[in-house]
Amino acid sequence: MKPVLFRDRPRPVQILLGGVIPAVFGAVAGVLVGTSTAGYWAIAVVVTIGGVLAGFEHQDGWGGADRGLVGGAIYGTSLLTAHAIAGTHAKVSLGSFPPFLAVVTAIIGMLLGALGGRLARAQRERSEGVPATEENIELDV
């Protein structure tokens, strides 16, 4: 069964998957960063897996990277906002300049989405019998 491509989903579903879900997970991580180190890292693992899986809804690594960049930025911004609202002391380092965390999560999200998109493309090519050539691989990140 092929996953439905993100671009083929209805707009409300795109907003939910591409914006609301990263914001909710970011907010949860933002609260957990001040209350539970283990909880924070558990959410980070779930979000990492989700970032790769989100890339599977795209044609290739480039589409996955675009989505991951936006999702990662939303996640990081929500994390910082929720942590500021909670007013707790971070049990996990947010770096020397915490707003930079949103940039870092955007870059990580981009890489995870690109990986998922690339894996999805390779999987489709294998199932369709398209031989994997260097040219096919080089055109996709």
PLY file of the C-alpha trace (Angstrom):
ply
format ascii 1.0
element vertex 141
property float x
property float y
property float z
element edge 140
property int vertex1
property int vertex2
end_header
0.00 0.00 0.00
1.42 3.34 -1.08
1.27 6.26 1.33
-0.83 9.20 0.22
1.42 12.06 -0.83
1.24 15.16 1.34
0.36 17.33 -1.66
-2.66 15.11 -2.41
-4.14 15.44 1.06
-6.93 17.96 1.78
-5.67 21.34 3.04
-7.01 20.86 6.62
-5.13 17.56 6.86
-1.97 19.23 5.53
-2.28 21.91 8.21
-2.82 19.28 10.89
0.08 17.04 9.81
2.50 19.76 8.78
1.82 22.39 11.43
-0.40 21.39 14.33
1.28 18.07 15.14
4.83 19.51 15.21
3.53 22.39 17.35
1.85 20.04 19.84
4.91 17.79 20.14
7.11 20.88 20.49
4.89 22.24 23.26
4.99 18.91 25.09
8.78 18.82 24.75
8.92 22.43 26.00
7.09 21.50 29.18
9.09 18.29 29.64
12.43 20.04 29.19
11.84 21.66 32.57
10.29 18.69 34.35
11.67 15.37 33.05
14.91 14.70 31.21
13.81 11.16 30.32
10.42 12.41 29.10
12.07 15.08 26.98
14.38 12.55 25.32
11.51 10.09 24.81
9.55 12.79 22.94
12.71 13.58 20.96
12.93 9.94 19.82
9.25 9.92 18.79
9.69 13.22 16.91
12.81 11.90 15.16
10.95 8.83 13.92
8.01 11.04 12.91
10.33 13.33 10.94
11.62 10.43 8.86
8.12 8.99 8.38
6.79 12.40 7.28
9.36 12.35 4.48
7.69 9.20 3.13
4.71 11.33 2.11
6.84 13.11 -0.51
8.10 12.22 -3.97
11.74 12.44 -3.01
14.27 13.81 -0.55
13.80 17.40 -1.67
10.09 17.45 -0.83
10.77 15.70 2.46
13.48 18.23 3.25
11.12 21.16 2.66
8.51 19.69 4.96
11.10 18.76 7.58
12.53 22.28 7.57
9.12 23.81 8.28
8.09 21.11 10.76
11.39 21.37 12.61
11.12 25.15 12.85
7.56 24.89 14.18
8.63 22.20 16.66
11.58 24.22 17.96
9.61 27.46 18.22
6.77 25.69 20.06
9.25 24.03 22.39
10.82 27.36 23.34
7.45 29.09 23.70
5.98 26.37 25.92
9.13 26.28 28.03
8.98 30.06 28.51
5.29 29.88 29.47
5.95 27.00 31.90
8.66 29.11 33.54
10.72 26.13 34.67
14.47 25.72 34.68
15.62 23.56 31.77
16.98 20.17 32.85
18.39 19.71 29.35
20.69 22.30 27.82
18.99 24.61 25.35
22.37 26.02 24.34
23.96 29.36 25.18
21.43 31.20 22.97
18.13 29.27 23.25
16.40 30.94 20.25
19.03 29.27 18.06
17.42 25.95 19.02
14.63 26.65 16.51
17.25 26.90 13.75
18.90 23.66 14.89
15.58 21.78 15.02
14.70 23.13 11.56
17.98 21.82 10.13
17.60 18.46 11.85
14.00 18.25 10.65
15.15 19.01 7.12
17.69 16.18 7.23
15.22 13.70 8.71
12.53 14.59 6.15
15.07 14.31 3.34
16.09 10.87 4.58
12.46 9.73 4.66
11.77 11.12 1.20
14.87 9.48 -0.20
14.03 6.13 1.39
10.48 6.36 0.04
11.73 7.09 -3.45
14.17 4.18 -3.33
11.39 1.90 -2.08
9.06 3.01 -4.91
11.78 2.50 -7.50
12.46 -1.02 -6.21
8.78 -1.93 -6.24
8.32 -0.48 -9.73
11.43 -2.23 -11.04
13.36 0.97 -11.82
17.05 0.12 -11.57
18.96 2.22 -9.04
21.66 4.01 -10.98
24.17 6.58 -9.85
22.22 9.22 -11.77
18.98 8.36 -9.94
20.72 8.50 -6.59
22.63 11.74 -7.26
19.50 13.61 -8.32
17.86 12.95 -4.99
19.13 13.81 -1.53
0 1
1 2
2 3
3 4
4 5
5 6
6 7
7 8
8 9
9 10
10 11
11 12
12 13
13 14
14 15
15 16
16 17
17 18
18 19
19 20
20 21
21 22
22 23
23 24
24 25
25 26
26 27
27 28
28 29
29 30
30 31
31 32
32 33
33 34
34 35
35 36
36 37
37 38
38 39
39 40
40 41
41 42
42 43
43 44
44 45
45 46
46 47
47 48
48 49
49 50
50 51
51 52
52 53
53 54
54 55
55 56
56 57
57 58
58 59
59 60
60 61
61 62
62 63
63 64
64 65
65 66
66 67
67 68
68 69
69 70
70 71
71 72
72 73
73 74
74 75
75 76
76 77
77 78
78 79
79 80
80 81
81 82
82 83
83 84
84 85
85 86
86 87
87 88
88 89
89 90
90 91
91 92
92 93
93 94
94 95
95 96
96 97
97 98
98 99
99 100
100 101
101 102
102 103
103 104
104 105
105 106
106 107
107 108
108 109
109 110
110 111
111 112
112 113
113 114
114 115
115 116
116 117
117 118
118 119
119 120
120 121
121 122
122 123
123 124
124 125
125 126
126 127
127 128
128 129
129 130
130 131
131 132
132 133
133 134
134 135
135 136
136 137
137 138
138 139
139 140
